[in-house]
Amino acid sequence: MKGELQNDRQAIQWATDYHLKATAHPGTIYIQTRTRHVLQIIEALFESSRVNAIVSETEVTIASLASYVSLGDEVPLGTVMLAAALLKSSLCILHAGESTSWINSLPIVCSSVAGLFTSEASTASHASDILRDLISQFVDKKSLLVGESQPSDDEGHETMKASALILICTVFEDALSTCKGVPNEHLLGVISALFLKLVLAANFMMFEDLQKCIGTAVIAIGPERILELVPISLNASDFTSSNIWLIPILKDYVVGASLGYYMEHIMPLARSFCRASGQGYTYIFGFMCCCSNATTGQDLQAHARDLLGSLPAFCNLPTDICHKFRPLAGILVTFIQDSLMHENTAVALQVIVNQNKSVLDQKDGAGDTSSYAVNKSLLEFCNIPTYSKKTATRNIKALTSCSSELLIALTDIFLDSPPEKRSYLKDPIGCLASVTASSDAKKIFMLLLRKFQFTDGSHELEKVESQTDALAGEEQHNLSTREKDALRCVMMELASSFVKGAKEDLVYLIYTFAKDTLQNDDEIAISEAYHTLSRILEEHDWFCSSRFAELIDLLWGLRSPVDNISLRSSFASFQSLMIHTLKRRSSSCTCTYAFLEGWER
């Protein structure tokens, strides 16, 4: 018996040594023929030998076979498929022999076999079958439960298994991220099998690498396909849910999806969680929700909020802005009325506007849409979609058609919000204002001035007085001086958001309002007035030219700011004027003299 075991080991060692030499010269016909015979010998030895007799030699054989399989199309199809099958058999032998080396060998095998997905269909299909079998047999729930009440002796073993699983996920992450276009059905089949294994482990999300693997799949094949493979669902009979763990991944990794899918699938799913949350009705996000069992109801409502909160991700380079933004705008107006959706709506609008504007701001080719990605970690992926200038132009047109309605809704919320909420509403308001017709933006701003009884110092309001009498009659009321000062401060904050995309008439209106605030020496609003003025000078160089002398007189005539924020904005205004002066110095010294005269005062 001992001699027989020794012979088996020697035979496998000889076959492996020969195979290693053959791998170095795969193109020779003679070598190819001999290689097939050697693989058949290894196959026969695996089938006839006792497992314990060949464990140590099998570890070496795996390295040789993996190297050969990695050659892919460089070697004959038949031998590659046979070698891939032997890799699977090798792992089974190591596992049956109770050797921990199968754990370290599993990622190596998966990596080499996964390389065959780019081969012809029959080879890719064969590779898919092998990998799904390996996942079914070796990627078990226990591999993922590191640190969950294992005996101390098993901790190192379980850590090895977890590390191997992370490496396996990385293998498929790389395969997905390097795909050109949609991954083929063979790779998707393996990813599906891996997902179904992962969802069985309650705490697998502790591994960032696993999240990244699934996130890569979301990028590569889209949320629609992912949710077909691993659906998020609710059991209405016992109020249990499945695959909720997928929602945070969708929030981070959805890109290039469909606004229509969000409205037609994600929102109804959120609605189902709301409706199942108990008895006694309340409104969440415009949906009528039930709440009886406090804990269950809160959990279900939290799931509904999380689903709807994926809105910014679905606004990350969506494919159907032209056709779906108008119905989405109506939904966003509803969301804006709900405090729980303010931030998600604000981020979504900011992303969708900035990504399209960035394309049009580029001189050549497609713009840098990735710089406005919801999740900055997406920038490392090579298959992130972009917009052409033609597509971005159409998208901006669709955004502009609904921007006034959204701008009015956001400004109303802004004016009624505390400072911490206003801080994240200013940017999306600025984005919307930049794609809104300047005449419409001016009208919105003037209506607000009229509503709160502010004058703009130039009789502009009289031009629209007949249109606003009804509104003024309802809204006007006697405000205390302190209330009005507080409102002026908030209006100045809002005004700064309108500056960037404003045309001449609106710029003059905002400037006049800021000038009146500065000259009234309003202690509450003066900081925002300085900030607004500095933004006008930074964004609109032409304004420096047309009002240079007036600006110098204004700034030098004001009392020096006492707080640091106002002081910085004041210096920023002077800086803009000084830069403008230096730019024009070569053609005229008038501006320089005016600036220096002001300085001498």
C-alpha angles and dihedrals in degrees: 000000000000091000091050091053091049091051092052091051093048092048093052091045091052093047091048093049091051092047092052089055091047091053090061091058106031098155100066113103092217091052091047092054093046091046091058091052091049092050089051090051090051089049091052092047091050090052097046104035127086111253097234091052096061106031097107094046091047091063090060091043091057092058091051095046093046090052091051095047089051089065087072113169092013091078133047116288095233095055093046092053091047092049091049090052090050090053089059091048090049092056091049090053093050092047093047090048089058091238116151089214089088087072094060092039096053096076091046091054093045092049095051095044092045088060088070093068089089092054126091119303098263093051093045090049091050090049090049092053092050094048094047089052091050092049091048093051105035109023096077131162093255090062089067102044099082113164095013103125097303115155112262092248090061098049095091091046093050091047089055090052092048091050090050091051091051089052090050090052089050090053092056092040089058091046091052097043093052095049116117104223123334114355116250123258093257094060091042090054091056093045089051091052091049092050093051089054094047096052090061090068112079096201102036090113088077086085113082090196091060091051089050091051092053090042090055088054090051090054094045102046103017133242093278093063093040091054089049090056096040108019123198105226145164127221103219093197098061100011093239119145134205135214095007087145087075095068097078089049091052089051091055103037111030109114132155092016130137130275086207091059090053092051097040101039114013096046095048089048090053089048091054090055090049094050093048095052097098141271131318113055133251132161122248119176090342092304122118106238134188126222125187113129100052098213097041092043092051092048093050092047090049089054090050091051091048092051093050089043089067087078095106090054092053088049089057103108095324117193100222108048092129093057104029109033096085094058089041090053090060090052091048091054087057092046091051089062091059116078092210091061099042096098096041091050092046093051092045093053092045093051097045094049098042095048092056095041091051089061093052091046091061118093096213135024126340120345129244097266091158092072088070095048117142090230115036091204087072089073091079093063118094098207100061109134124239136198126245117225089252092055093044091051091054091046093051089051090055091047092049092053090064102027099097093057092048092044092054091049093049095046091051090053091044093056092051096044131098118249095263091057094043089058093070095036095060096072097051089045088053091049093051092045090053092059095038118095105264091232090056092046090050091051091051091050093046092050089055092050089051093046092056095041097247120149122216096209096238105074089249091135092061090068092066098030094110090053094050104039092098092049092045092050090057099040106034117102135150109275124199115241092251093049090050092049090052091049090048089055092052091046090052089052089052092046092058089058091056094053105084101061096029123126125218100281094049092044090054091048093051091045092052091051091049092046092052090049092051094046092048086057091225103184094201098049102029094092092055091044091055090047092051092049092050090051091052091053093045096048101037114045091174089065090061089056097047097044103025099126092042091051092050091050091046096051096043092046095055125094110258111264116253100201124071096235093055090043092054092049090048091052089047089056092050090047092054091050092048092050089049089050093052092048091056097038095096092058101036138007095202094096092049092052091049091051093047092047089055091048091052090057 
